[in-house]
């Protein structure tokens, strides 16, 4: 069996107790854990089933996807062509009946869960969604390289997009240009819908681009990510556009002050990242910088968690929040994204993807 596939099976089954079988079931969408285990980068695999045992992995799929699966499959992965619903039912009955099985209950619809319970009568069903999140938190070298590649694409796109900053361009137009640049650099697709905010819209962390047009002196906040194979990046940059002589100097200075404080908060948090550190303390380090700067002028303006794990999903597990119980370990990749948001004025957010190493933090 492929060495990395074997290691993933070991990580997942190490956290599921008495579970003897794990069944990952796609709907019209693929379960992220299906992509994590198979590593497939082609094919839809709608309604395909992936059966995991401690020492084996079997994909049950249709004739439509069979050849793609055989081409993509890693060493030791068995591919079974299923020609009818009856054939699938018989195969699953043989594999699941009278066993303790694990299902990803955070993904499958209740109707599908109920169907599995009634048709195949497993001895017990256990939710194993937490086991996968735990396994996916620690990246192997292959996964790390994919996230590193995705982050590199997004960073280059952030540099190149600045050539497109022109008075009168809309948020929607700039977002489309960013996605095009990212694709030209090798992105397999955006990690999520690209966020572009001009001016006052930057005060809203999840503002989606609209017809707002760029004016001199505006904030430009871009939050975007690329995919390398199945792995995501998530990076944010904030710019101040153009000749600020047309804007009151105090507003220009305030914008630069906000940027300086957010960058200081990010660097302070990154310096505290190391194995054994608590996620909530990393958040607290950034929050303290923002809350105490300029005699508390920006206290309470950092309104979200400092970061989240990233991997096959852009939000791939726990990260840095005020209540996080996460203990950092080498191999984790977590975003660090402090921000200051002032409705009616604008906002600044700076975000990077950071690897926890045995010696501290490495910005990807």
ABEGO torsion letter per residue (X at the ends): XBAAAAAAAAAAAAAAEABABBBBBBBABBBAAAAAAAGBABEAGBGBBBBBBAABBBBBBBAAAAAAAAAABBBGBBBBBBABAAAAAAAAAAAABGBBBBBBAAABBAAAAAAAAAAAGBABBBBAAAAAAAAAABBBAAAAAAAAAAAAAAAAAAAAAAAABBBGBBAAAAAAAAAAAAAAAGBAEBABBBBBBBEAAAABAABBBBABBBBBGBBBBBBBBBBBEABBBBBBBBBBBEBAAABBAAAAAAAAAAAAAAAAAAAAAAAABBBGBBAAAAAAAAAAAAAABGGGAABGABABBABBBBBABABAEBBBBAABABBBBBGBBBBBBBBBBBBGAEBBBBBBBBBBBAAEBBBX
